[in-house]
Amino acid sequence: MKDITHIYFLGIGGIGMSALARYFHAMGKQVSGYDKTPTKLTDELIAEGISIHFEDNVDLIPEGFKSKGPGSASHISHLTSHILIVYTPAVPKSHSEYVFFNSNGFNIKKRAEVLGLITESARTIAVAGTHGKTTTSSLVAHILKTAGLDPSAFLGGITQNYKTNLLLSAGLKTSGLQSPASNLVVVEADEYDRSFLTLHPEIAVITSVDADHLDIYGDKSHVEESFSMFADLVEEKLIVKKSIAEKIRSSKHPLTYSVDDRYADYHASDIRIENGYYHYNIHTPKGIMQNCTMGLPGKHNVENSVAATAIACELHISEVYIKEALRTFGGVKRRFDYQVKTDKIVYIDDYAHHPEELKATISSAREMYPGKKITGVFQPHLFSRTRDFADDFAKSLDLLDTCILLEIYPARESPIDGVNSQMLLDKMKSADKMICQKKDLVEEIAKIGVEVLLTMGAGDIDTLVEPLRNKLLQK
């Protein structure tokens, strides 16, 4: 990596890709990239000095990223050892810029491979799981920062505390190497496309192994197999949610955690809500941390905090720092993210896009606002996921008082015959349900009136958050 001077990202606007782009930009590398559509995140990258274009066009690639050397426009050369192309699997192999780089002998790597290279020589803490990994990894990073351990962190969301998906150690040198005193790196270990198998974790947590990404894995058994392979990569401490421990078939003997199972090595007790905050005790192998406080809603987030605490304890971090970090953790953008919170209206935006995530989000809203009418807007993500979990989606969405479905966000996929939002609507038992076009949603919400509104999904539903917030604040 020392010899690389130019790094080009195909899909630079993704949450994981943008963190890498920021990292290399901070290291003094020349960084540029392509993405399909401009977003707030790409706007931020451009403002930070990174060149980005939004048209699949080889002519728009800056010359320094496609020729023999910076500024050399005379011809394409296979001597491109100083140039690295990083791509996400969401970019199709037919993409003309990908075809150009591939056919001209450029050094091309997946995002996961590059992250693996960065973490290879570091003390890596990895958080894996089909759900919960973004909040848990962000909380781990916050605990380390609070304890003064100066970590770097590659996160799958924008932390509310730090307003970024990348934390850089203050000890990070411009060569891209870290000093021994600050060699801790926290990463979110992504199971999509088996990406996490490129990592070299010293400590790892596995939060969940629900069936997902069946377009890659085929069935649930292969999902569990992949997580078991990840577990075998862990060098020192493996920490696993107790209820899924038997599904991880690994030579490693894990420590276990749970929200309330007293037989787990780490677990919570005496959980109660006071003034919108959770209060609880955390039991560890060495004793009880009493009177822990966290403001994130939902018992699943209490469980995430137990997982993060387990990592902190295994790193011998003081209880004082752990409790302070739990109390001050602001969460992650688009994870039960309050947009409006008044006496009359509450509006929460969430990234939930799997049936279990929808269930957790809706149940958390019920718990926080008992007796209130819960209206949910859901944008399904991927035709294949909608098809594979249609019955489970319907059950989760039936937990709402009113459900509004947007059409499926296709992402990297082509349509599948018969798979659409109407199919989900037909499977739901709820009587108060409808399909709405994105362009009509804001006015529809204004018309029906809401007490507690949830917007949920991993597609472009986030572009509706600000218009909805502005409309609700006018009421």
Secondary structure, 3 states (H helix, E strand, C coil): CCCCCEEEEECCCCHHHHHHHHHHHHCCCEEEEECCCCCHHHHHHHHCCCEEECCCCHHHCCHHHCCCCCCCCCCCCCCCCCEEEEECCCCCCCCHHHHHHHHCCCEEEEHHHHHHHHHCCCEEEEEECCCCHHHHHHHHHHHHHHCCCCCEEECCCCECCCCCCEECCCCECCCCCECHHHCEEEEEECCHHHHHHHCCEEEEEECCCCCCCHHHHCCHHHHHHHHHHHHHHCCCEEEEEHHHHHHCCCCCCCEEEECCCCCCCEEEEEEEEECCEEEEEEEECCEEEEEEEECCCCHHHHHHHHHHHHHHHHCCCCHHHHHHHHHHCCCECCCCEEEEECCCCEEEEECCCCHHHHHHHHHHHHHHCCCCCEEEEECCECHHHHHHCHHHHHHHHCCCCEEEECCCECCCCCCCCCCCHHHHHHHCCCCCEEECCHHHHHHHHHHHCCCEEEEECCCCHHHHHHHHHHHHHCC
